[in-house]
Amino acid sequence: MRTLLGYLCAAAVGALAVLLWLRQPVQREINNDFAITEIKRVAKAFAAEQVVAFNYTHKRSDVVSTAQVSIFGKARAFAGFDLVKHLRVNVDQAKKRVLVELAQPEILGVDVFDQTYQYEKDWPWNRFSEEDRDAVARGLRQGVLNDAKAGPLLREARESIKDFLTAMFGVHGYAVTVEFSGPETAPPPKG
């Protein structure tokens, strides 16, 4: 019985040693082509997500009818980088440094996942046309975009991509500097 237990312990230690050896990162020399290819594996890098609560009101009146609605809900805004628009990489192999230049982050997507409609005018003359529905969808999306731009989402996207690239090239022993070209997106005016 002791021998069997000894063999099992030795096998477990051996298996653990093999697993640790296999998980060692393979360091390689990085050049510009490799760096650009690795970064561009996805055309758009999502770097941050924010949940935005909204209260949107739409009203249209004409001679025949009035269309008025308030919509309460939540949406997710996704910020990141369109890597096709701007990506510049410079690798210094002697100093083991990678300089990555990206455009400023932008809002790449909005997903409304929870909404409640409250009709403020609910009578036979309260009619919503296709134009009203389109205007509501555009206005709601623009409101969520404005709220997301005014919050910490774009700053979080910049920090997240820095962390991601540092980890990606750090495995190979390279230090990374990430710079952003162009002015930071100013939050929309309140009003």
RALIN-V99144 format. One record per residue. RES is the residue in one small letter. SS is DSSP state (h for helix, s for strand, l for the rest). PHI is phi in degrees with one decimal (NA if undefined). Layout:
BEGIN
RES_SS_PHI, RES_SS_PHI
END
This chain:
BEGIN
m_l_NA, r_h_-62.2, t_h_-63.2, l_h_-61.3, l_h_-63.1, g_h_-63.9, y_h_-63.8, l_h_-63.9, c_h_-63.7, a_h_-63.6, a_h_-65.6, a_h_-64.6, v_h_-63.2, g_h_-62.9, a_h_-63.6, l_h_-62.5, a_h_-63.1, v_h_-65.3, l_h_-61.5, l_h_-63.4, w_h_-66.3, l_h_-68.9, r_l_-83.6, q_l_-63.1, p_l_-66.7, v_l_-88.0, q_l_-84.8, r_l_-136.2, e_l_-79.7, i_l_-104.9, n_l_-120.4, n_h_-58.9, d_h_-62.1, f_h_-62.4, a_h_-62.1, i_h_-64.3, t_h_-61.5, e_h_-65.5, i_h_-71.5, k_l_-85.8, r_l_-55.1, v_l_-120.6, a_l_-71.8, k_s_-130.3, a_s_-103.5, f_s_-77.7, a_s_-117.2, a_s_-157.5, e_s_-138.2, q_s_-139.6, v_s_-91.7, v_s_-117.5, a_s_-88.1, f_s_-133.8, n_s_-138.2, y_s_-115.8, t_s_-120.3, h_s_-123.1, k_s_-143.9, r_s_-138.6, s_s_-127.9, d_l_-140.3, v_l_-64.2, v_l_-90.3, s_l_-147.3, t_s_-127.6, a_s_-119.9, q_s_-143.0, v_s_-151.3, s_s_-115.2, i_s_-123.2, f_s_-112.4, g_s_173.6, k_s_-135.0, a_s_-144.8, r_s_-102.4, a_s_-111.7, f_s_-111.9, a_s_-113.9, g_s_-177.7, f_s_-130.2, d_s_-86.3, l_l_-73.4, v_l_-77.3, k_l_-66.5, h_l_-154.8, l_s_-153.5, r_s_-127.9, v_s_-130.0, n_s_-132.8, v_s_-107.3, d_s_-106.0, q_l_-69.5, a_l_-64.7, k_l_-93.3, k_l_54.6, r_s_-127.4, v_s_-124.9, l_s_-106.9, v_s_-117.6, e_s_-116.1, l_s_-124.1, a_s_-70.7, q_l_-61.1, p_l_-66.0, e_s_-140.7, i_s_-77.9, l_s_-99.4, g_s_-167.4, v_s_-133.9, d_s_-128.4, v_s_-81.4, f_s_-119.1, d_s_-152.8, q_s_-148.5, t_s_-127.6, y_s_-98.0, q_s_-126.8, y_s_-80.3, e_l_-84.0, k_l_-121.5, d_l_-126.5, w_l_-145.3, p_l_-57.7, w_l_-90.4, n_l_-87.9, r_l_-114.3, f_l_-106.1, s_l_-89.8, e_h_-62.4, e_h_-63.6, d_h_-63.1, r_h_-62.6, d_h_-65.0, a_h_-64.7, v_h_-63.3, a_h_-62.4, r_h_-65.0, g_h_-64.3, l_h_-63.6, r_h_-62.4, q_h_-64.7, g_h_-62.9, v_h_-65.2, l_h_-60.2, n_h_-62.6, d_h_-63.8, a_h_-66.7, k_h_-66.7, a_h_-77.8, g_l_-91.6, p_l_-84.3, l_h_-58.8, l_h_-69.1, r_h_-63.8, e_h_-63.2, a_h_-64.3, r_h_-62.2, e_h_-65.7, s_h_-65.2, i_h_-69.4, k_h_-62.5, d_h_-61.7, f_h_-62.5, l_h_-68.7, t_h_-61.3, a_h_-68.1, m_h_-63.5, f_h_-90.6, g_h_-62.5, v_l_-58.5, h_l_-94.5, g_l_86.7, y_l_-105.5, a_s_-88.6, v_s_-122.9, t_s_-117.8, v_s_-114.3, e_s_-121.0, f_s_-119.9, s_s_-89.6, g_l_83.0, p_l_-75.6, e_l_-65.0, t_l_-67.2, a_l_-79.6, p_l_-62.5, p_l_-65.2, p_l_-65.6, k_l_-76.7, g_l_159.1
END
